[in-house]
Amino acid sequence: MTVNLEEYFATTFEDKLLVKMPEREDDHLTPATRLLEKRREMAEVEQALAAQKEEFQMKMESLQQRREELERKEFQLKEALLKFDKFLKENDSKRSRAVKKANDEIDLRKQKEKDIDKLREETSEFAKQREKLQTKLEKHVIFQKYLDKVLETSEEFSEIREVIARYATLTATHEDLLERDQANQEKIEKMRQDLMKYTEDKHNEILGYNNRLSSLQTRLDKAQSAAVKWESKWTHIKNTAAKKTLILGQIKMATHNLFMLVNKHQKQGQTEMTEDTNEQLNKIQTFIQDLTQITTEIKRSEAAATSIGGTSTQ
C-alpha cells in the first residue's frame, strides 16, 4: 500500500492553519510579540504534526499487521481449499471405485443368476433326456429278449455281440450295395444326358453344315453368273479391241502414206525415214502448216497483183 504523506498532511492540517491565522485586530501588538505568537503557533503545529505522524505511523503499522494477517489467512485459506479439493477428489475417486465395485458386484451377481438359470435349464433338459432314454430302454428290452432267444436257438452265435456284429456287417454291405447302385444310376443318367447332348450338338453341327452348304451353293451360283457376265464382257472387249486394232492399223497405214507423199514432195532421202507414227504425224503437221502459210502468201500476192492491175487500167 503506497500513501502520499504530503497530500495527507495538507488535507489534515489545512483547516487548522487557516483557523489560527492572526486576525487584523492584533495589529497593535509589537513585532516581538507577534513573532513569539508565531513561534508558539508553529510549535503547536509541529506538535500536532508529530502527533499526527505518530498516529499515522501507528495506523500504518496496524494496517501492515492486518495486511500480513490477511495474507497469512489467505494463504491458510488457499491451503485449506487445496486440501479440501484434494479431499473431494480423493473422496470422488473412492466413491467412483466404490460405485464401480458395486456395479461390478451387481453385474457378477446378474451373471451368476444367469448361470444358475442356465444350469437349471440344462438340468431340466438332462432330466428330460434321461426320461426319454429310460423310455427308449424300456421299449428296447424286447430286442434284448429276442437276441437271447436267438442265442438259445442258434448254434452259429455264442454271444449277442456276434449277432450285432453280423447285423452291422450285413447292414454295411447293404448300404454299400445301395451306394454302388446309386452311383451306377448316376453314371447311367450322366451317360444318357451326355448322349442327348452329343446328339443335339451333332444335329446342330449338321444344320450348320447344311446352312453353310446352302450359302456356298448361293455363292457358287452368283460366281457362275458373274463368270458368264465377265465372259460376255471379255468377248465384247476382244471384239472391240480387234476393231480398234484394225482402225489403228488403217490410221497408221494412212499416216505412213501421207508421210511418204510428204517426203516425196520434199524430195528427201531415205535417211530421214522413220517408222514412229507420232514423228510421222509431227512432220505431216509441220508440212501442212508450211503449205498453208505458202498458200496464204500466194493468195495475198495474187490479191495484191489484181488490185494493182485494176488501178493501172483505170
C-alpha positions in Angstrom: 0.0 0.0 0.0 1.5 3.4 -1.0 0.4 6.6 0.8 1.3 10.2 -0.2 2.3 11.8 3.1 2.3 15.3 1.6 -1.2 15.2 0.5 -2.3 13.5 3.7 -0.8 16.3 5.9 -2.0 19.0 3.6 -5.6 17.8 3.8 -5.4 17.2 7.6 -3.9 20.5 8.8 -5.1 22.9 6.2 -8.2 23.9 8.2 -6.2 24.2 11.4 -3.6 26.5 9.9 -6.3 28.7 8.3 -8.2 29.0 11.6 -5.2 30.0 13.7 -4.1 32.8 11.3 -3.7 36.1 13.3 -6.6 38.5 12.9 -6.4 42.1 11.9 -7.3 43.2 15.4 -3.8 42.3 16.7 -2.1 45.0 14.7 -1.5 46.9 18.0 0.9 44.0 19.1 4.6 44.6 18.9 6.6 42.6 16.3 8.4 40.7 19.1 5.0 39.7 20.5 3.8 38.7 17.1 7.0 36.7 16.5 6.6 34.9 19.8 3.0 34.2 18.9 4.0 32.8 15.6 6.7 30.7 17.2 4.1 29.4 19.6 1.7 28.6 16.9 4.4 26.9 14.9 5.4 24.8 17.9 1.7 23.8 18.3 1.5 22.9 14.7 4.7 20.9 14.9 3.5 19.1 17.9 0.2 18.4 16.2 2.1 17.2 13.1 4.3 14.9 15.2 1.2 13.5 16.9 -0.5 13.0 13.6 2.7 11.4 12.2 2.9 9.1 15.2 -0.8 8.3 14.9 -0.4 7.7 11.1 2.7 5.6 11.7 0.7 3.5 14.2 -2.2 3.2 11.8 0.3 2.2 9.0 1.8 -0.5 11.3 -1.6 -1.7 12.3 -2.6 -1.8 8.6 0.6 -3.6 7.7 -0.1 -6.1 10.5 -3.6 -6.6 9.3 -2.4 -6.9 5.8 0.1 -9.6 6.8 -2.6 -11.3 8.9 -4.9 -11.2 5.9 -2.2 -12.6 3.6 -1.4 -15.3 6.2 -5.1 -16.1 6.5 -5.5 -16.1 2.7 -2.5 -18.5 2.4 -4.1 -20.7 5.0 -7.4 -20.5 3.3 -5.8 -21.4 0.0 -4.1 -24.4 1.6 -7.3 -25.4 3.2 -9.1 -25.1 -0.1 -6.4 -27.2 -1.8 -6.6 -29.8 0.9 -10.4 -29.7 0.7 -10.2 -30.0 -3.1 -7.8 -32.9 -2.7 -10.1 -34.4 -0.2 -13.0 -34.0 -2.5 -11.1 -35.6 -5.4 -10.0 -38.5 -3.2 -13.5 -38.8 -2.0 -14.8 -38.8 -5.6 -12.2 -41.3 -6.6 -13.1 -43.5 -3.6 -16.8 -43.1 -4.4 -16.2 -43.9 -8.1 -14.2 -47.0 -7.1 -16.9 -48.0 -4.7 -19.6 -47.4 -7.3 -17.6 -49.4 -9.9 -17.1 -52.2 -7.4 -20.8 -52.2 -6.5 -21.7 -52.2 -10.3 -19.2 -55.0 -10.8 -20.7 -57.0 -8.0 -24.2 -56.3 -9.4 -23.1 -57.5 -12.8 -21.3 -60.5 -11.3 -24.5 -61.3 -9.3 -26.6 -61.0 -12.5 -24.1 -63.2 -14.4 -24.2 -65.8 -11.6 -28.0 -65.7 -11.7 -27.9 -66.2 -15.4 -25.5 -69.1 -15.0 -27.8 -70.6 -12.3 -30.8 -70.3 -14.6 -28.8 -71.8 -17.5 -27.7 -74.7 -15.2 -31.3 -75.2 -14.1 -32.4 -75.3 -17.8 -29.6 -77.8 -18.6 -30.5 -79.9 -15.6 -34.1 -79.9 -16.7 -33.1 -80.8 -20.2 -30.8 -83.6 -19.0 -33.7 -84.9 -16.8 -36.0 -84.9 -19.9 -33.3 -86.7 -21.9 -32.9 -89.2 -19.1 -36.6 -89.9 -19.1 -36.5 -90.3 -22.9 -33.6 -92.7 -22.7 -35.3 -94.6 -20.0 -38.4 -94.9 -22.1 -36.4 -95.9 -25.1 -34.6 -98.5 -23.0 -37.8 -99.9 -21.8 -39.0 -100.2 -25.4 -35.8 -101.9 -26.5 -35.9 -104.5 -23.8 -37.9 -106.7 -26.2 -34.9 -106.7 -28.5 -32.7 -107.9 -25.7 -35.1 -110.8 -25.1 -35.3 -111.5 -28.8 -31.5 -111.7 -29.0 -31.4 -114.0 -26.0 -33.8 -116.4 -27.7 -31.7 -116.2 -30.9 -28.7 -117.3 -29.0 -30.6 -120.1 -27.4 -31.9 -121.4 -30.8 -28.7 -120.7 -32.9 -25.6 -122.8 -33.0 -23.6 -120.2 -35.1 -23.5 -117.4 -32.5 -22.4 -117.7 -28.9 -22.7 -114.1 -27.8 -25.0 -111.2 -28.5 -22.2 -109.0 -29.8 -21.5 -111.6 -32.6 -25.1 -111.2 -33.7 -24.8 -107.5 -33.6 -21.5 -107.6 -35.5 -23.1 -109.8 -38.1 -26.0 -107.4 -38.4 -23.7 -104.5 -38.7 -21.8 -106.3 -41.5 -24.9 -107.1 -43.4 -26.2 -103.5 -42.9 -22.9 -102.1 -44.1 -22.9 -104.5 -47.1 -26.5 -103.4 -47.9 -25.6 -99.7 -47.7 -22.5 -100.3 -49.9 -24.7 -102.1 -52.5 -27.2 -99.2 -52.3 -24.4 -96.7 -52.8 -23.0 -98.6 -55.8 -26.4 -98.9 -57.3 -26.9 -95.2 -56.8 -23.5 -94.5 -58.3 -24.4 -96.7 -61.3 -27.7 -95.0 -61.7 -26.0 -91.6 -61.6 -23.5 -92.8 -64.2 -26.2 -94.1 -66.5 -28.1 -90.8 -66.1 -25.0 -88.9 -66.9 -24.3 -91.0 -69.9 -27.9 -90.6 -71.1 -27.5 -86.8 -70.7 -24.1 -86.9 -72.5 -25.7 -88.9 -75.4 -28.6 -86.4 -75.6 -26.1 -83.5 -75.6 -23.9 -85.2 -78.2 -26.9 -85.9 -80.4 -28.1 -82.4 -80.1 -24.6 -81.0 -80.8 -24.2 -83.2 -83.9 -27.7 -82.2 -85.1 -26.8 -78.5 -84.7 -23.5 -79.2 -86.4 -25.3 -80.8 -89.3 -27.7 -77.9 -89.5 -24.7 -75.6 -89.5 -23.0 -77.5 -92.3 -26.3 -77.5 -94.3 -26.6 -73.8 -93.9 -23.0 -73.3 -94.9 -23.5 -75.6 -97.9 -26.6 -73.6 -98.9 -24.6 -70.4 -98.5 -21.7 -71.8 -100.6 -24.2 -73.0 -103.3 -25.6 -69.5 -103.4 -22.1 -68.1 -103.7 -21.3 -70.6 -106.4 -24.4 -69.6 -108.4 -23.5 -66.0 -108.1 -19.9 -66.7 -109.1 -21.1 -68.7 -112.2 -23.5 -65.9 -113.1 -20.7 -63.4 -112.7 -18.4 -65.6 -114.8 -20.9 -65.7 -117.6 -21.3 -61.9 -117.4 -17.5 -61.3 -117.4 -17.0 -63.8 -120.3 -19.6 -61.8 -122.3 -17.7 -58.6 -121.4 -14.4 -60.2 -122.3 -15.8 -61.3 -125.7 -17.1 -57.7 -126.2 -13.7 -56.3 -125.2 -11.8 -58.7 -127.6 -14.2 -57.7 -130.4 -13.8 -54.0 -129.6 -10.1 -54.4 -129.4 -9.9 -56.1 -132.8 -12.0 -53.3 -134.3 -9.8 -50.7 -132.7 -6.7 -52.6 -133.7 -8.0 -52.6 -137.3 -8.8 -48.9 -137.2 -5.3 -48.3 -135.7 -3.7 -50.2 -138.5 -5.6 -48.2 -141.1 -4.7 -45.0 -139.3 -1.0 -46.0 -139.2 -1.2 -47.0 -142.9 -2.8 -43.7 -143.9 -0.3 -41.8 -141.8 2.6 -43.7 -143.5 1.2 -43.0 -147.0 0.8 -39.3 -146.1 4.4 -39.3 -144.7 5.7 -40.9 -147.9 3.9 -38.3 -150.0 5.3 -35.5 -147.9 8.8 -37.0 -148.3 8.3 -37.4 -151.9 7.1 -33.8 -152.3 10.0 -32.6 -150.2 12.4 -34.9 -152.2 14.2 -36.0 -149.1 16.4 -39.2 -148.9 15.7 -42.5 -147.2 18.0 -41.5 -144.3 15.2 -39.4 -142.9 12.6 -42.2 -143.0 11.1 -43.2 -139.6 8.6 -45.8 -138.5 7.3 -43.9 -135.5 3.8 -42.8 -136.1 4.0 -39.8 -133.8 7.1 -38.4 -135.6 5.4 -39.0 -138.9 2.3 -37.1 -137.8 4.5 -34.3 -136.4 6.3 -34.0 -139.8 2.9 -34.1 -141.6 1.6 -31.4 -139.3 4.7 -29.3 -140.0 4.3 -29.8 -143.8 0.6 -28.8 -143.7 1.4 -25.7 -141.7 4.1 -24.7 -144.1 1.9 -25.4 -147.1 -0.9 -23.4 -145.6 1.4 -20.5 -144.9 2.7 -20.6 -148.5 -0.8 -20.8 -149.9 -1.9 -17.9 -147.8 1.1 -15.8 -149.0 0.4 -16.7 -152.7 -3.3 -15.7 -152.3 -2.2 -12.4 -150.7 0.3 -11.7 -153.5 -2.4 -12.5 -156.2 -4.8 -10.3 -154.4 -2.3 -7.5 -154.3 -1.4 -8.0 -158.0 -5.0 -7.9 -159.0 -5.5 -4.8 -157.1 -2.5 -3.1 -158.8 -3.7 -4.2 -162.3 -7.1 -2.8 -161.8 -5.6 0.5 -160.8 -3.5 0.7 -163.9 -6.4 0.0 -166.3 -8.3 2.8 -164.8 
